[in-house]
Amino acid sequence: MGRKMRLIVIDKGNGETGVAVVIDGTVIDISAVDTMFSKDLLPIIEAGVAGADAVKAAIGDGVKMETRDIKRALPLSNPSKIICLGLNYLDHAKEGGYEVPDYPSLFYRTVESLVPHGAPLQRPLCSERFDYEAELMVVIGRGGRHIPEKSALDHVYGYTVFNDGSVRDYQRKTTQWTPGKNFDRSGSVGPDVVTAEEVASGATGLRIQSRLNGTVLQDASTSDMMFPVSVAIATISEFCTLNPGDLIAMGTPPGVGHARKPPVWMRAGDTIDIEIDKIGLLSNPIEDERAVKR
């Protein structure tokens, strides 16, 4: 097994979560083996090589689970930063009417804006323009500041799948995208985190797709990114310290809903699937936000 791993965090109910390992499609719950595995992936990430060794040692004492019985939780429950790149695929920048950037467009997302695999994404009461964005997400392993591009990939723990659900009319209200990217329960992450050794360097050459109700709407390669993972890490760490467990979303390819004629929006009853080759399939149903009675 070495340092190659595929990990998930499971929702055990009553506010409890735990770590499980996925081996050849079999899920092994190791959450009860050691307190390191009793919440999310952060303690494993922070422990580095020792964390990988602990996971490997725990597998024999773990409990096999039926996939149908597993409810997913977020891989990282409270990362210190969730930083997203926009306009990182040339044709996506063009379809949105933007100039081709020479510096990554960057914005933050909040934890409250994210749900795990299988949980409903929420179309807000105030908008019908709820869009999908298939993205690769980087999980930082070793933190740092002023990280050189040439060694930036040494700071990657692994990768997961991200749907950067966007409320387009609120995104376009100002030049700052914060409102449209941070509605509660508008984006999703997961289900698996694969360690960096599981894929090509920088997670290049991976097919990335979005499918709404089974219809393919985005279909590209992670090699099409203008700013690769190493550049993103070097750029971000120039202005802020990256910590273990921080998340970096790498932007979306062309084919998003707002650029289509007519536009395609996610609506209640839909299912959106985001899939990246060798990393995983992230699937979420769509529901409408319910008005809060006062």
Steps between C-alpha positions, in 0.01 A plus 500: 500500500786743572378857513233440238161523665134568429322633808148610585335648806174338604207651686430263791196692625444706815764748387776240487727435203795274430755397239475202269738360239385393155691204356393359162147624563480355852445751782676428829399712799807572716342773712497289818860378469670821609385847604695634201222360281201605709405825324635595156820487294686789663691300767617254233610782271683681779686181595651463152675169436416384851133559425517283188676227697234518772222460244674199346544341843136559592345327199525152650297611804244693298142402423381434147189697409230457239517794260122546517524560874755781473404865537783736408626799697733776382862376480614807698240636737656841562798584277669827585468612137298406192650694210361473148642586159269646241551521123770231502393337172542718192169414334309552825643850532395571143148362540447728799614808309814551709847601390755219513672552837875524555451451876254253656160634600465403866213496747409332828219265591363432847450160659127574532477518121605134465329164536639147458431244231137389499365796696259737325631819345266787574368741239442826689160663528625820338625361169427251224849534349668215685793370296746207520880502469710183484836551671809325625568580866845490659548395862808660654723265698801701609435867557723797446549852373689613189500148361705478178320369194770238446428336836131587533374150421691371804240689705202310352343227710247397242203584283123485508202613290321834535177646365533878520124560497447863402202733525575697185287811542654559844848426368455775240360763738854632562851438372557297818348151474452430870118503520443274201755248620401473865131431538450237770510143367568610142819300433624149571825313567599134494440219539854360481835662569773326305859560599723675248680175420177354357501729194743668262714785631277803556193289415550577132344305215180406684162511331257732681126500435174642627173319429160647580235226517737280302566752219868591455541878515872540573767266364866599511844409636678638803795556265299790352546713814688824428639518854599149617502384861863599558436856382184529709682397817794731435269792420275455803786442744653828388226690684384258772621203698362166386422247773454123493146421395446823307305457177574656161241469221656511155231655283250359253510414128256638241141386476349666807129570502499879478698496173258266323224618267253469655663495844486177702434539871484240776150458641331303777481133409816508286814300571843642421798267461860619487757236410878512469683198367693310771372732774130437530134577435328775699121486478238725656125546461360853477231637729348842555580702809207506737375827640567537872181558696531776757 
